[in-house]
Amino acid sequence: MKEKRTNVYFYVPRQVTILDLTGVVQVFEEAINLGFNYELQFIGSHSNIKSSSGIELSALKDFRQTDTSKNDIVFIFGPSTRKIKNSEEDKTFYDWLLKTKAIGATICSVCSGAFLLAESGLLNNKQCTIHWDLIQRMKTDFPHVSIDENTLFTKSDNIYTCAGVVTGIDLALFLIEERHGKQVATEVAKELVVYKRRLATDEQVSVYVQNRNHRDEKIHAVQDWMIQNLDKSSTIEELADMVFVSPRNLTRTFKKQTGITIAEYRTKLRVEKAKSLLSYSDYKVEHIANLCGYKTSKQLRMVLEKHLEALPGEIKNKLS
């Protein structure tokens, strides 16, 4: 029996950020290439719009001409975070959103698209996330919306939100996994050369770029080495030799430039790698522990329990 067709509607507003849109589109295009029955439809309030980068998009279908069903997916994009103003949409659009939600279709916002969902009332008393730079405005404009401030994407019933830009890809891969399984989502990620599948609970600012807001090249070199060699043990003396400084100087300078100690930084990296491997690999826990630089799975469990207040259910199952 042929798979039922799923329409994926992309609502494109004026001044949309191109990567917000195209990253999500590409995920579903790759799913189509794998044989899944998706039809991509680009809709809007205007048939022609100019993106935030100046690229013009034309021949958008009027959203009022759509006939959404429960099986469909609707992505709502917003304008660039630097160009967002009060909503230009009218009541007709918000009525359409409410109707689409009531039908049971999956509704997703990317970045500032969450403002459109909030304006319609769809996010009242629901969890959502949004780009970190827009959190305070969302709180001010829509106090009845509950915001997860440092997650990549959220799910509340049939409403999904994500922080924007490349997190749209993370959310789209999650939808593919929900509908077709982890293996299919992995195949799509491979085609997109996605380096790492990210969890909804991952922080918006990656651990790999945290604590690097400095210009000390020697400290950057030590950080790079640790990221690439988490399975290896190294003493402060060995790290200091790599960058030709004394152990005492390295310890002092690392803390000054990054705000944390070398041990704390390495633990952050190992926890992040363990989360990823436990979620998206079939390795045994003992092997994952070794890849993260721990001698036993017991050591890994103790570290994760200490540093992750709420372990995702999938990780808890693997550790039990």
N, C-alpha and C positions, 0 to 999 in steps of 0.2 A: 504494500500500500504506500502510495506516494506521501511524503511528509507534507503536512498542511503548510501553506505559505504564511510567512510572518512578514508583515509590513514594518519596516523601521523608518519612522518619520523623524526628520531632523529639522527642528524649527530654528530658522536662521534670522536673527534680528540685525538691525543696522549696527555697524561697528563691531561685529563679531570678531573674536580672535581666531584666526585661521587654524592654528594648531589645535585649539579646543575642538573644532569641528572635524578637521581632517584625520586626526588621530583615531577618533571613534569610528568614523566612516571606514577607515582602512581595516579595522578589526572585523567588521561585518563583511567587507569585500573579500577578505581572506577566508572567512567562513563560507561564503558563497563559492569560492574557488575549491573548497573542500567538498562541495556537493550539497550544502544545506540550503533550504528553500527560503532565502530572505530576499525581499524586494526593497530597495532603498529609495525613499521619496523625500525630496527637499521642499520644505514648505515655509511660508512666512506670511507676514501682513502686507508685504510689498513684493512685487515680482522681481525687482532689481534692488540690490543693496551694495553698499561699499563696505568692505571689511576695515578693521582698525589699521591694517597695513596698506590700505589703498587698493587691494585687489577687488575687482567688481564681480559679483555673482548675479546671474540673471536666470530668467525662466523658472523662478521659484513658484510652486503651486500655492494657491490661496488655501490657507489652513481650513477655511470654511467648506472647502470642497472635498475634504477627506471623509472617509467612512471607517473609523477605527473600530477594531474588535478586541475582545479580551486577549487574544493571542499576540496582539501587536505591541511594539515598543515605541515610545515617543521620547526623543531627546530634546530638551529645551536648553538652548545656549543663550548666554547673555553677552553684552558688549564687553570690551576690554575693561579690566579692573581700573585702569587709569582714565577711562572715558565714560564710566557709568554715571548716568543721571537718573532723574525720576523716570519711571516707566513710561514708555510711549505707547504701550498697548491699551486697547480700549476694552470695554466690558464684554464685547463679543468674544474676545480671545480668552478671557478668564472663564466665561461661561463654557467655552469649548473645552478648556482644561478640566473643569469640574465634571463635565459630561464624560470626558475620556477616562477620568479616574473612576467614575461610577460604573462604567462599563467593565472595568477590571483590567484595562490595559496597563502595561508597565510604563511608568513615567519617571524619567531620569533628568536631573538638571546637572549641568556642567558649569562649574565656577559661578559667575554672577547670575546664571540662569536660575539659581535658587531664589533670587529676589522676585522673579516672576511667579514662581510657585508660592512664595510667601504672600505676595500681593493677592493671589487668587484665594487664599485661605487654606490651601492644601497642606501647609506645614504647621498649621495651628496645633500646638501641643504634641508635635512630632519631633523626633530627632533628625537633625540634618547636619551637614558640614558645608563649608564654603572656603574659598581661598583665605589664607591667614590675614591678608591685607584688608579683607572686607568684613571680618568678624565683628568689629565694634560697630560698624554701620548697621549690620544686620540686627544686632542687639538693640540698637537705638530705634530703628525703624519698625522692627517686629518683635517686641518684647515677649510675645506668647510663643515664639519659636525656640525650641531647645537646641542649642548648638554644641556639637562635639568639636572642640576647638583644635584638636591636633590629630585628626584621623584623615585618611585618604578618601574614604567613601562610607556612606551609611545606607542602610535599608530599613524602611519602616512601612510594613504592609507592601503595597505595590508601588511605593515611592522610593526612589533612590536619589541620593545627591553625592556629588564629589567636589573636591577642592579645585579642580580645573587644570588646564593645560595637559600635561602628560598623565595626570590621574584619570582623565577621561578614558585613556587606554586601559588603565587598571580596572575601572568600573566595567567597561565593555567586555574585557576578558572574563570578569566575574560573572557577567550575565551569560556569556557563552558556556562557562563551566556549569552554571545552574541548569541550563537547558540541555546541554549535550555531554556533560561530564568533564572531568579534569584532563583526560587525554586529549580531547579535541581542543580545549583551551590551550594546552601546552603546544599542540601543533600550530595553532594560530600564532602564539607568542614566538615560536621559532621562526615562522615566516617573517615576522616583523622584526626579528633579531632583538627581541626584548631580553635584556641582560638578566633581569631578575623579576619574577612574579612577586608582586607586593600584596600584602594583606590589607584589608580595610582598616585594621587597627595600627598599621604602620604610621609613623609620624610624618607630617607634611614636609618637614625639613629632614632629609635623609641623614642617618647617623654618619654616613661617609663624608658629609660636608659640614657637619656640626664641629664646633671647636676648632675651626680652621680660618677664622676671621683674623688672620695675622699675616705678616710678611717675612717671617723667619724661615728661610729656605732649609736650614738644617732641621728644624722641627717638622716642617712639611715632609722632608725626606724620611724622618723616623716614622711619621704617621703613615706614609705610603708603604713603607716596608712592613709595618704591622698589619695593615689591611691585606697585603698580598701574602702574608706568612702567618696566618692565625694558627695554623697547625704546629708551628714551631715554637719552642720555648727559647727565650733570650733574656739574659740578665741586663741590668742597667749598664754594666760595664761593656757588654758586647754592643748594645745600641749606641753608647757613647763613642766607641771605637769607629763605628760606621761613619760618623760625622765629625770625627777628630776633635772631640771636646772631652772634658773630664766628666765622670759620672755625676759629680756634685753639680757641675754647671748645667748638664743636661736636665737633671731633675728639677733644678730651680727654674731654668728657662722654659721648660715644657709647661710647668704649672702656671708660670706668668703669662705665657702666650695663649694657652688653651683654656685656662680656668679650672682644669682638673689634672690629676696625677696621671702618670703613664699607666699605672695599674688600672685606674678607673677607666681610662680611654680604651685600653685593650679589652676590658670586660664588656664595655658597651658594644664593641665590634663583634665579640664572640657571641653575645646574646642575639644580636641582629642576624648573624650567620646561622646560628642554631634555629631561630624561628623560621627562617627561610627553608632550611633543609628539612626540618620537621614537617613543614606544611607542603612542600613541593618536591619531595624526593621519596624514594622507597628504601632508603638506607636504614639499617638498624640503628637504634639509639646509640649503641656502643661505638659504631663507626662514626656517627655524627659527632659524638663527644670527641673522638680523636681528631677529626677534621677541624674542630674548633679549639684544639689545644688542650683538651682535658684527658686525663689518663683513663678515667672510668665514666660510665653513664651516671653513676651516683653523683659525681662531682658536677656534671652538667645539670642534673635535676636540682641540686641544691642552689646553683647559681640562678637558674631560671625562676625558681620559686621565690628567690630573694629579690630579683630585679624585675619581674613581671607580675604586677599585682593581680591582673586578671588574664590568665593564660587562655588563648582561644581554645574552644572545645576540642578541635582536631589535635592540637598539640598535647592537651591533657590526656587524650586517649592513647597517644603514642608513648607518653611517659609513664602511664599506669601499668 
